[in-house]
Amino acid sequence: MGSGVRAWREATWGPQRALSLNSRLYLLLCEELGLGRQPKVARLLVDEIVTVVESTLVRTDHLQPGQVLLLAPEVGQGPSWRLRKLEEKKLKPVRLTLITNDDIDRLIAGEKPHQLRRRRLVRLVREAYEQGATLSYSQLAILTSISVARVSQQLAEHESETGETLPTRGIVEDCSPAISHKVQIVARHLEGQSTSEIARATNHTPRSVERYLQRFEQVRELVSHLGKDPDTAVIARILGCSERLVSAYLELIPTTQREKTAAQASQPGGDMR
């Protein structure tokens, strides 16, 4: 009796499970996209599509007042120009806070709009990174309705005043022309910090840190061949980098070391090549 009732209930109510997004997608893949003879593949694709949809589209009660939902590239995929176009990268939904009660309180207390905007930019960058994604200056400009140049200026001011390297996309994925963070990484290395320590302190991947340190060692090695007053243009041309970066790295090499390596190179048998 019990099994018969259960079977009746299943026959009556069970088909209602098909009234779902999964069923609609399954039918689309089978009938319109030619996967009717590959039902297992179709169901796997349905599961993947539904997972993407559920992670991207959220109910309004999942967002706090003052927040927005944005798609941003996941951390660790490298710059667009080196690997893939931005549209081909994995994107991650992130919740970003545009305004808080603290923002309002500060404005009431007399904080200037440009000060609020700078704090907001810093907050957006940090929030995205904490959720495993990065924001570019272009995205930040759209979110705050200011120019890309203004975004760059305000974030540079923050970094200059605090010494913090913000995890923007250009920094984390090594697609920024700025050299200040590279100099900071090398300086920490010369102070004896390990690669993992530097990576954590500067919001870089260990791989990026090692790449900067390798380039610095290449500059230092060339100094030993070119003497204590090396031509930055020559070094930049040999290494395929900017003269600005070479000049910044040269400032990190003590003058005494340059003189020592130059003297060794000038001695008989001391060519070091």
Stockholm file with secondary structure:
# STOCKHOLM 1.0

chainA/1-273         MGSGVRAWREATWGPQRALSLNSRLYLLLCEELGLGRQPKVARLLVDEIVTVVESTLVRTDHLQPGQVLLLAPEVGQGPSWRLRKLEEKKLKPVRLTLITNDDIDRLIAGEKPHQLRRRRLVRLVREAYEQGATLSYSQLAILTSISVARVSQQLAEHESETGETLPTRGIVEDCSPAISHKVQIVARHLEGQSTSEIARATNHTPRSVERYLQRFEQVRELVSHLGKDPDTAVIARILGCSERLVSAYLELIPTTQREKTAAQASQPGGDMR
#=GR chainA/1-273 SS CHHHHHHHHHHHHGGGGGSSHHHHHHHIIIIISSCTTCHHHHHHHHHHHHHHHHHHCCCGGGSCTTEEEEEEEBTTSCCTTTSSCGGGSCEEEEEEESCCHHHHHHHHTTCCHHHHHHHHHHHHHHHHHHTTBCCCHHHHHHHHTSCHHHHHHHHHHHHHHHCCCCCCHHHHTTCCCCCHHHHHHHHHHHTTCCHHHHHHHHTCCHHHHHHHHHHHHHHHHHHHHHCSSCCHHHHHHHHTSCHHHHHHHHHHSCHHHHHHHHHHHHSTTCCCC
#=GC SS_cons         CHHHHHHHHHHHHGGGGGSSHHHHHHHIIIIISSCTTCHHHHHHHHHHHHHHHHHHCCCGGGSCTTEEEEEEEBTTSCCTTTSSCGGGSCEEEEEEESCCHHHHHHHHTTCCHHHHHHHHHHHHHHHHHHTTBCCCHHHHHHHHTSCHHHHHHHHHHHHHHHCCCCCCHHHHTTCCCCCHHHHHHHHHHHTTCCHHHHHHHHTCCHHHHHHHHHHHHHHHHHHHHHCSSCCHHHHHHHHTSCHHHHHHHHHHSCHHHHHHHHHHHHSTTCCCC
//
